[in-house]
Amino acid sequence: MHLKATMSELGVTHITVRRRNPRWFVSTTRAYLHAAYRTRRSRPIYRELSFAEDDSSSFAAVLPYGRICKDGMLVLTKRFQLLQDISFTFQGEHLKPVRRIQMLQQWREKPARFLGRTAAYLCSASPGNYFHWMLDVLPRLYLLEQSGIPVDTYIMNRTTLHAFHKETLAAVNISPHQILDARLHLQVKRLVVTSPITRYQFNVQPYVIPVSIPKWACHYLRSVFIPPELDHLGTAGKGRYLYISRRHAVYRKVVNEPELTEALSTLGFKVVQLEHLRHAEQVQLFVEAACIVAPHGAGLTNTVFCRPGTRIIELFASNYTPSYYEMISAHMDLDYHRMVSEPEEASLDFRVNPEDVLKLIR
């Protein structure tokens, strides 16, 4: 599906058009077509790992003297050609055509800081959110690794790192000193770019809807974060019964959570607040779980670490029911169920019937 803005409205001479199809990418951007092609020929992506799947839409490529503007939202060639397929603001259709023109003109006039080395572009929407960090950013490191392009500097639009950022980066041998702030207007001698990982559809309402999450990305996270001593547990059978609480979240809370957790306690459920745990502890909890009940939230990203057969019961308000974790569950062979309740007035919070939840567990 084409964006509303035409190429003439955007003020660029060449642009790659984004389509809403899981296999949408076609390498037609002249600025890095040769680099992407050479990368695929010299070292085919995914071939080395047993969980690999065919995904011809994924790539890593070098953009000579590429530019990064507007907090990392825009990626441009040295001649200010907008690369729409990797500029996440334009993927999202957030900006009206006239605003896009203003944005391009604004950054065309600003001097850029020049970086005379190779750096990878890892900017994304909402990198402070755990899901988007895990499944929009980190799997790009696998594409970089498989491409064989040497990189030691990473450009991110998140320089204030939470604990989970630091822990996960340490696991892939990246230190905070290797991260460069995307809030600067940068021009990079060799800018390494990758295809997006999770693909989204943007609706009129201010929420994104996931179109596809690649299976290989889920397996990559498992290969990095599940320690060997936990990787042999096999399919789910006996294990922990967990309820993931959002009591301290701003929205999407279960209004009658005490009533729900009291009912779940009769079946041996433990209430967990993931924000109080280290990342490795979260991984272990989900690997060892047999059943997980949780309102929709980023904490369910950890279902990527569950064993096949783990029962997942995701609770929703009817005004927001995305399929992020249903997709992950399908990839990981989990026993996924969803329960949708009516929201509180003018809210994303909701009330559930504990008996209905218990019926899904028994």
PALO-615109 format. One line per field, with one value per residue (C-alpha): residue number from 1; z, y, x; residue in three letters. Coordinates in pm, 1 decimal. Layout:
! PALO-615109
nr = [NUM; ...] .
up = [Z; ...] .
north = [Y; ...] .
east = [X; ...] .
rest = [ala; ...] .
//
This chain:
! PALO-615109
nr = [1; 2; 3; 4; 5; 6; 7; 8; 9; 10; 11; 12; 13; 14; 15; 16; 17; 18; 19; 20; 21; 22; 23; 24; 25; 26; 27; 28; 29; 30; 31; 32; 33; 34; 35; 36; 37; 38; 39; 40; 41; 42; 43; 44; 45; 46; 47; 48; 49; 50; 51; 52; 53; 54; 55; 56; 57; 58; 59; 60; 61; 62; 63; 64; 65; 66; 67; 68; 69; 70; 71; 72; 73; 74; 75; 76; 77; 78; 79; 80; 81; 82; 83; 84; 85; 86; 87; 88; 89; 90; 91; 92; 93; 94; 95; 96; 97; 98; 99; 100; 101; 102; 103; 104; 105; 106; 107; 108; 109; 110; 111; 112; 113; 114; 115; 116; 117; 118; 119; 120; 121; 122; 123; 124; 125; 126; 127; 128; 129; 130; 131; 132; 133; 134; 135; 136; 137; 138; 139; 140; 141; 142; 143; 144; 145; 146; 147; 148; 149; 150; 151; 152; 153; 154; 155; 156; 157; 158; 159; 160; 161; 162; 163; 164; 165; 166; 167; 168; 169; 170; 171; 172; 173; 174; 175; 176; 177; 178; 179; 180; 181; 182; 183; 184; 185; 186; 187; 188; 189; 190; 191; 192; 193; 194; 195; 196; 197; 198; 199; 200; 201; 202; 203; 204; 205; 206; 207; 208; 209; 210; 211; 212; 213; 214; 215; 216; 217; 218; 219; 220; 221; 222; 223; 224; 225; 226; 227; 228; 229; 230; 231; 232; 233; 234; 235; 236; 237; 238; 239; 240; 241; 242; 243; 244; 245; 246; 247; 248; 249; 250; 251; 252; 253; 254; 255; 256; 257; 258; 259; 260; 261; 262; 263; 264; 265; 266; 267; 268; 269; 270; 271; 272; 273; 274; 275; 276; 277; 278; 279; 280; 281; 282; 283; 284; 285; 286; 287; 288; 289; 290; 291; 292; 293; 294; 295; 296; 297; 298; 299; 300; 301; 302; 303; 304; 305; 306; 307; 308; 309; 310; 311; 312; 313; 314; 315; 316; 317; 318; 319; 320; 321; 322; 323; 324; 325; 326; 327; 328; 329; 330; 331; 332; 333; 334; 335; 336; 337; 338; 339; 340; 341; 342; 343; 344; 345; 346; 347; 348; 349; 350; 351; 352; 353; 354; 355; 356; 357; 358; 359; 360; 361; 362] .
up = [0.0; -102.1; 136.8; 77.4; -15.7; -367.9; -446.8; -576.8; -256.8; -50.0; -253.1; -326.7; -655.5; -553.2; -279.2; -193.8; -145.7; 151.2; 111.5; 395.3; 319.2; 530.7; 221.6; 104.6; 56.3; -292.9; -322.7; -557.9; -366.4; -589.5; -299.8; -151.9; -401.1; -491.6; -126.6; -32.1; -330.5; -252.9; 109.6; 13.8; -235.0; -10.1; 305.2; 281.1; 580.1; 826.7; 657.9; 948.8; 1217.1; 1229.5; 1313.4; 1004.2; 771.4; 426.7; 459.2; 142.9; 273.6; 540.8; 462.4; 594.9; 367.6; 363.5; 282.0; 188.6; 360.8; 487.3; 693.6; 1010.3; 1105.2; 1345.5; 1646.0; 1415.9; 1250.0; 900.3; 701.9; 394.7; 130.0; 103.1; -157.2; 83.6; -80.1; 178.8; 236.7; 333.7; 393.8; 684.8; 820.5; 1086.4; 1101.7; 735.6; 771.8; 1022.9; 810.9; 1119.9; 926.9; 672.3; 337.3; 410.2; 744.5; 574.5; 334.9; 626.4; 812.3; 516.1; 453.0; 820.7; 831.5; 488.3; 627.3; 946.3; 957.0; 1020.3; 1254.6; 1040.6; 1167.1; 967.8; 1040.5; 1012.6; 1234.5; 1243.2; 1246.6; 1524.7; 1581.7; 1625.3; 1752.8; 2134.4; 2212.6; 2581.7; 2559.9; 2633.8; 2344.1; 2086.0; 2217.9; 2204.4; 1871.9; 1679.6; 1776.5; 1905.6; 1613.8; 1382.9; 1549.2; 1402.8; 1054.3; 1109.9; 1237.4; 944.0; 689.5; 793.1; 794.4; 1081.8; 1318.3; 1654.3; 1683.5; 1714.7; 1660.3; 1880.9; 1973.2; 2332.9; 2523.2; 2871.1; 2928.4; 3163.8; 3343.6; 3073.3; 2804.0; 2987.6; 3068.6; 2718.2; 2554.0; 2783.2; 2667.4; 2305.8; 2401.1; 2339.7; 2596.3; 2652.4; 2525.2; 2176.7; 2151.3; 1972.0; 2029.8; 1731.5; 1849.2; 1664.9; 1292.2; 1166.4; 843.1; 857.2; 621.6; 615.9; 758.7; 798.2; 774.0; 808.5; 718.7; 989.9; 1204.0; 1325.8; 1054.7; 1152.9; 1018.1; 1140.6; 1184.9; 1244.4; 1619.4; 1784.0; 1813.6; 1582.2; 1477.9; 1420.0; 1078.1; 1125.1; 1369.1; 1204.4; 1363.2; 1324.3; 1548.4; 1828.8; 1797.8; 1793.9; 2129.4; 2272.5; 2149.6; 2316.9; 2648.1; 2753.8; 2942.1; 2854.6; 3189.9; 3110.9; 2742.3; 2797.9; 2985.4; 2684.1; 2654.5; 2931.7; 3186.1; 3551.1; 3617.6; 3767.1; 3752.5; 3711.9; 3713.1; 3569.2; 3745.1; 3591.6; 3914.9; 3886.4; 3515.6; 3390.4; 3188.9; 3083.8; 3446.2; 3578.7; 3800.7; 4021.5; 4034.2; 4407.3; 4334.4; 4038.4; 4219.5; 4515.0; 4277.7; 4102.0; 4432.9; 4479.5; 4181.4; 4307.8; 4105.5; 4208.1; 4149.0; 3974.3; 3905.6; 3631.6; 3678.7; 4008.9; 3849.3; 3658.0; 3296.4; 3357.5; 3636.0; 3402.6; 3141.4; 3397.8; 3522.7; 3174.3; 3077.5; 3386.8; 3359.4; 3282.5; 3275.0; 3256.4; 3302.8; 3228.6; 3102.9; 2769.8; 2818.7; 2722.4; 2991.7; 2774.7; 2532.4; 2756.7; 2619.1; 2352.7; 2620.9; 2712.6; 2642.6; 2380.7; 2530.7; 2794.0; 2842.0; 2790.6; 2888.7; 2775.4; 2914.4; 2705.3; 2711.3; 2398.5; 2268.4; 2214.3; 2118.5; 1919.0; 1825.0; 1929.8; 2171.1; 1973.2; 1691.9; 1928.4; 2075.5; 1727.5; 1653.3; 1988.4; 1984.6; 2299.2; 2411.7; 2363.4; 2478.6; 2492.3; 2709.5; 2615.1; 2863.5; 2836.0; 2938.6; 3215.5; 3084.9; 2874.6; 2982.0; 2877.5; 3223.9; 3253.6; 3489.7; 3446.6; 3572.4; 3774.4; 3708.6; 3333.9; 3375.1; 3588.1; 3320.3; 3069.8; 3308.0; 3418.4] .
north = [0.0; 335.4; 622.0; 922.8; 1148.6; 1130.1; 1153.3; 1508.2; 1613.3; 1471.7; 1667.2; 1370.8; 1219.6; 857.1; 673.2; 311.5; 258.5; 58.1; -198.4; -360.3; -716.9; -938.4; -983.5; -624.3; -531.2; -493.5; -361.3; -70.6; 207.4; 283.1; 416.7; 71.3; -182.2; -298.8; -329.6; -533.0; -761.9; -815.1; -896.0; -1163.5; -1322.1; -1327.8; -1456.8; -1565.1; -1448.8; -1715.8; -2012.9; -2095.0; -2153.0; -2452.7; -2244.4; -2028.8; -1967.3; -1815.1; -1442.3; -1269.5; -937.6; -911.4; -744.5; -559.2; -310.3; -22.7; 328.9; 543.2; 883.6; 825.1; 1087.0; 1043.8; 1327.8; 1422.0; 1200.5; 909.9; 915.4; 992.0; 812.2; 1000.3; 950.8; 1201.2; 1382.0; 1402.2; 1122.8; 983.9; 606.5; 539.5; 165.4; 211.7; 553.1; 440.5; 766.5; 732.2; 365.6; 476.0; 745.5; 968.2; 1288.2; 1464.0; 1541.3; 1911.8; 1832.7; 1588.5; 1858.4; 2097.0; 1832.0; 1758.1; 2128.1; 2188.0; 1922.9; 2006.4; 2345.6; 2217.8; 2126.3; 1758.6; 1609.6; 1385.8; 1039.6; 906.3; 536.8; 253.3; 270.7; 76.9; 244.0; 84.6; 351.1; 246.6; 362.8; 341.6; 188.9; 245.4; -12.8; -368.6; -530.4; -283.1; -312.2; -691.7; -738.7; -417.6; -353.2; -654.0; -893.6; -641.9; -740.0; -1087.0; -939.8; -740.5; -1048.3; -1262.8; -992.5; -995.3; -614.6; -509.8; -264.4; -127.1; 184.5; 174.8; 473.2; 461.0; 702.5; 585.4; 704.2; 686.3; 313.3; 118.9; -191.7; -422.4; -224.2; -262.0; -631.3; -731.4; -526.1; -688.8; -1029.9; -938.4; -779.1; -416.5; -157.3; 177.8; 347.6; 206.7; 382.2; 714.2; 955.0; 979.6; 1319.8; 1464.5; 1538.0; 1284.0; 1196.3; 863.1; 750.5; 395.0; 378.1; 17.6; -17.6; -319.3; -404.5; -357.2; -663.5; -652.3; -512.6; -282.2; -139.2; 207.6; 284.5; 607.8; 545.0; 615.6; 248.6; 30.7; -312.3; -580.5; -743.1; -996.3; -1095.0; -1316.9; -1655.8; -1632.5; -1322.0; -1517.1; -1799.0; -1552.0; -1410.5; -1761.8; -1845.8; -1534.9; -1522.9; -1877.8; -2027.4; -2385.0; -2522.5; -2416.5; -2504.3; -2878.4; -2868.1; -2980.0; -2920.1; -2766.2; -3002.1; -2936.4; -2583.9; -2246.7; -2088.0; -1713.1; -1406.3; -1100.9; -789.0; -440.9; -276.0; -3.9; 61.8; 381.8; 201.0; -144.4; -249.2; -507.1; -297.9; -590.4; -749.0; -843.9; -1043.3; -1214.3; -1299.9; -1442.1; -1676.6; -1772.0; -1845.0; -2144.5; -2303.0; -2217.6; -1903.3; -1671.0; -1295.1; -1146.4; -783.7; -808.5; -454.5; -568.0; -851.8; -865.3; -969.9; -1308.5; -1374.9; -1291.9; -1532.5; -1811.8; -1754.5; -1783.4; -2083.7; -2269.9; -2163.9; -2405.0; -2142.6; -1762.2; -1523.1; -1155.4; -838.2; -726.2; -553.1; -556.6; -811.7; -1080.0; -1036.6; -1294.2; -1559.1; -1595.3; -1788.4; -2028.0; -2400.1; -2548.2; -2621.3; -2346.5; -2208.8; -1832.7; -1647.2; -1285.4; -1037.7; -742.8; -447.1; -463.7; -127.6; -257.5; -621.0; -648.6; -986.3; -946.2; -1236.6; -1453.9; -1439.2; -1524.8; -1809.6; -1951.7; -1943.6; -2103.7; -2365.1; -2226.5; -2295.6; -1943.3; -1808.8; -1456.3; -1314.1; -979.6; -762.8; -428.6; -131.7; 109.1; 431.5; 635.4; 405.9; 114.8; -39.0; -319.3; -559.9; -938.3; -1220.6; -1449.0; -1752.8; -1707.1; -1699.6; -2014.7; -2196.6; -2130.0; -2281.3; -2596.1] .
east = [0.0; 145.5; 185.3; -35.9; 256.0; 392.9; 762.4; 723.4; 547.2; 833.0; 1084.6; 1313.1; 1420.2; 1401.9; 1218.9; 1147.3; 774.9; 654.1; 378.2; 184.8; 275.8; 502.1; 723.5; 711.0; 1075.5; 1218.3; 1575.0; 1516.2; 1688.7; 1988.1; 2191.8; 2252.4; 2121.6; 2471.7; 2573.7; 2267.3; 2318.0; 2684.5; 2604.9; 2354.7; 2595.5; 2898.7; 2731.0; 2367.4; 2168.6; 2043.6; 2207.6; 2434.3; 2168.9; 1936.6; 1628.9; 1673.6; 1382.0; 1365.1; 1307.6; 1418.9; 1285.6; 1558.5; 1886.6; 2188.5; 2362.3; 2610.2; 2490.2; 2794.8; 2789.4; 2436.8; 2258.5; 2050.4; 1817.1; 1537.5; 1622.4; 1699.2; 1357.1; 1489.0; 1757.7; 1878.2; 2143.8; 2427.1; 2214.0; 1916.7; 1716.6; 1475.9; 1497.3; 1140.2; 1167.3; 1408.3; 1298.9; 1054.2; 859.1; 770.8; 683.6; 425.8; 266.1; 277.0; 336.5; 120.2; 289.6; 332.0; 500.1; 735.0; 849.8; 907.0; 1106.7; 1330.4; 1394.6; 1467.9; 1740.1; 1876.2; 1980.6; 2147.1; 2515.9; 2579.6; 2834.7; 3055.5; 3148.8; 3441.6; 3394.3; 3142.7; 2833.7; 2506.6; 2164.8; 1955.9; 1690.8; 1329.0; 993.6; 962.2; 1303.7; 1231.3; 952.7; 1067.4; 880.4; 1005.2; 1359.0; 1354.8; 1176.9; 1246.5; 1610.1; 1804.6; 1736.5; 1901.5; 2227.9; 2180.0; 2142.7; 2462.1; 2643.2; 2536.5; 2620.3; 2984.3; 3000.6; 3233.4; 3063.5; 3174.8; 2954.6; 2576.3; 2347.6; 2038.2; 1762.1; 1778.5; 2083.3; 1926.3; 1943.7; 1717.2; 1840.2; 1703.0; 1888.9; 2218.9; 2168.8; 2065.7; 2341.1; 2596.9; 2472.1; 2555.0; 2889.5; 2794.5; 2898.2; 2722.8; 3041.6; 2973.6; 2635.0; 2603.8; 2316.0; 2078.5; 1954.5; 2251.7; 2232.3; 2484.9; 2654.0; 2836.8; 3112.3; 2972.2; 2621.8; 2506.3; 2129.4; 1901.1; 1546.7; 1282.7; 1211.7; 850.6; 622.7; 336.4; 16.1; -78.9; -447.8; -637.8; -628.4; -291.1; -193.4; 8.4; -111.5; 154.8; 145.8; 423.8; 696.8; 960.7; 1011.4; 1386.4; 1390.5; 1222.0; 1475.0; 1759.7; 1646.9; 1623.8; 1973.6; 2116.8; 1931.5; 1835.0; 2131.2; 2236.4; 2119.8; 1760.8; 1757.7; 1711.9; 1379.7; 1175.2; 801.2; 593.6; 444.1; 499.5; 610.7; 531.4; 186.8; 239.0; 18.4; 199.6; 71.7; 42.3; -71.7; 194.0; 138.1; -22.2; -290.5; -420.6; -462.1; -705.6; -931.9; -1034.8; -689.1; -710.3; -1024.8; -857.2; -533.7; -728.0; -908.6; -585.1; -412.5; -643.3; -464.9; -117.6; -49.8; 231.9; 192.3; 497.1; 594.3; 854.3; 985.6; 1140.5; 1340.7; 1665.5; 1634.1; 1795.2; 1543.3; 1255.6; 1391.0; 1417.7; 1061.8; 916.7; 1129.1; 1009.6; 643.2; 360.5; 83.3; 90.4; -202.2; -142.1; -307.6; -165.0; 169.0; 534.8; 617.7; 459.2; 748.1; 913.5; 676.0; 944.6; 1138.3; 854.5; 867.4; 633.5; 292.2; 304.3; -46.3; -74.5; -393.8; -379.1; -633.7; -755.0; -986.9; -1202.0; -1074.7; -719.5; -655.0; -328.1; -184.9; 181.2; 188.6; -49.1; 209.0; 493.6; 288.1; 227.6; 601.7; 689.3; 406.3; 244.3; -112.9; -244.9; -585.5; -724.1; -999.1; -1156.4; -1347.3; -1522.8; -1305.4; -1383.8; -1536.1; -1286.7; -1003.6; -783.6; -828.5; -1080.0; -1253.6; -1243.9; -1461.8; -1230.2; -1450.2; -1409.7; -1032.5; -1035.7; -1235.4; -956.7; -700.9; -880.7] .
rest = [met; his; leu; lys; ala; thr; met; ser; glu; leu; gly; val; thr; his; ile; thr; val; arg; arg; arg; asn; pro; arg; trp; phe; val; ser; thr; thr; arg; ala; tyr; leu; his; ala; ala; tyr; arg; thr; arg; arg; ser; arg; pro; ile; tyr; arg; glu; leu; ser; phe; ala; glu; asp; asp; ser; ser; ser; phe; ala; ala; val; leu; pro; tyr; gly; arg; ile; cys; lys; asp; gly; met; leu; val; leu; thr; lys; arg; phe; gln; leu; leu; gln; asp; ile; ser; phe; thr; phe; gln; gly; glu; his; leu; lys; pro; val; arg; arg; ile; gln; met; leu; gln; gln; trp; arg; glu; lys; pro; ala; arg; phe; leu; gly; arg; thr; ala; ala; tyr; leu; cys; ser; ala; ser; pro; gly; asn; tyr; phe; his; trp; met; leu; asp; val; leu; pro; arg; leu; tyr; leu; leu; glu; gln; ser; gly; ile; pro; val; asp; thr; tyr; ile; met; asn; arg; thr; thr; leu; his; ala; phe; his; lys; glu; thr; leu; ala; ala; val; asn; ile; ser; pro; his; gln; ile; leu; asp; ala; arg; leu; his; leu; gln; val; lys; arg; leu; val; val; thr; ser; pro; ile; thr; arg; tyr; gln; phe; asn; val; gln; pro; tyr; val; ile; pro; val; ser; ile; pro; lys; trp; ala; cys; his; tyr; leu; arg; ser; val; phe; ile; pro; pro; glu; leu; asp; his; leu; gly; thr; ala; gly; lys; gly; arg; tyr; leu; tyr; ile; ser; arg; arg; his; ala; val; tyr; arg; lys; val; val; asn; glu; pro; glu; leu; thr; glu; ala; leu; ser; thr; leu; gly; phe; lys; val; val; gln; leu; glu; his; leu; arg; his; ala; glu; gln; val; gln; leu; phe; val; glu; ala; ala; cys; ile; val; ala; pro; his; gly; ala; gly; leu; thr; asn; thr; val; phe; cys; arg; pro; gly; thr; arg; ile; ile; glu; leu; phe; ala; ser; asn; tyr; thr; pro; ser; tyr; tyr; glu; met; ile; ser; ala; his; met; asp; leu; asp; tyr; his; arg; met; val; ser; glu; pro; glu; glu; ala; ser; leu; asp; phe; arg; val; asn; pro; glu; asp; val; leu; lys; leu; ile; arg] .
//
